[in-house]
Amino acid sequence: MSTELYDKVAVVTGAASDIGLALCARFLAERMRIVMADVEEARLVAEADRLAGSGDVVAVPIDVADPDAVRALADATLDRYEAVHLVCNNAGVAPAGPMLVTQPRNWQWTVGVNLLGVAYGVAAFAPILVAQGGHIVNTASEAGLVTSATIGMYCATKHAMVGLSESLCRELDGSGVGVSVLSPSVVAMRFAPCPPPGDELAHVRQSEGVERIVQVLHFLECDPQECWDELFAERRRGSKRVGSPSSPCRRRSSPRTMAPTTTPTSSAERRRDVDDVLGCHATAHLVGGG
């Protein structure tokens, strides 16, 4: 346990599953107090109740695409704990499919959650942190560093998030507030791909190309908790970049089986496979300051 984190207050959006839930579990292991926020209220409450046995946890259902809701989250955090020390803007969505079949509402949804949700989190919490010191972690993706023909909207928002985070790091230099952008490689997730109801991309999700992406991602994925633990340890040691093209994060020993027609056995073969399908080369790293 770190005395640096003991009894500090962390706010995590997208906290009901995947990386966000792994963050909450990891912070509770450090004896931090946690505010869990997510748009999926039932799942959020269930996970918060489960984690409450390990420490001080409160659940706040919000949609990060609503700036008033994000400000209310900041107010609720201060009302309960009178402080906040770590803010993880982690909520995100991952639609897949060609940009040529998208409609304005597809972009509004993706940008609203992935980019504006982070911007609203920064606007609501950064002034509080400047007054007392703290750290902001924005969860981007390797897709914020490379591009792919199959996830254009996602890449666009994650690239923007990286730019936002690096600019914010410069803006807050010397303020006592650190900024990091977490850009993990392939992590086990529930959300890919999941366009909103009535979306034009629904038929694309069933296409052979997108199904192939999902198969490759499932084969390469690592557990969110394992990935975060590795990055957390490197960050504590002072590293600003974690991982390499050949080892984005430690793989679990028994990855899920891909389609029967393609079953690469070595790590290098798996890397080439995902590069071919996604049209990019994957790395996992954490950059920032403070």
Secondary structure by P-SEA (a helix, b strand, c coil): cccccccbbbbbccccccaaaaaaaaaaaabbbbbbbccaaaaaaaaaaaaccccbbbbbbbccccaaaaaaaaaaaaaacccccbbbcccccccccccccccaaaaaaaaacccaaaaaaaaacaaaaaacccbbbbbbcccccccccccaaaaaaaaaaaaaaaaaaaaaccccbbbbbbbbcccccccccccccccccccccccaaaaaaaaaaaaacccaaaaaaaaaaaaaacccccccccccccccccccccccccccccaaaaaaaaaaaacbbbbbbccccc
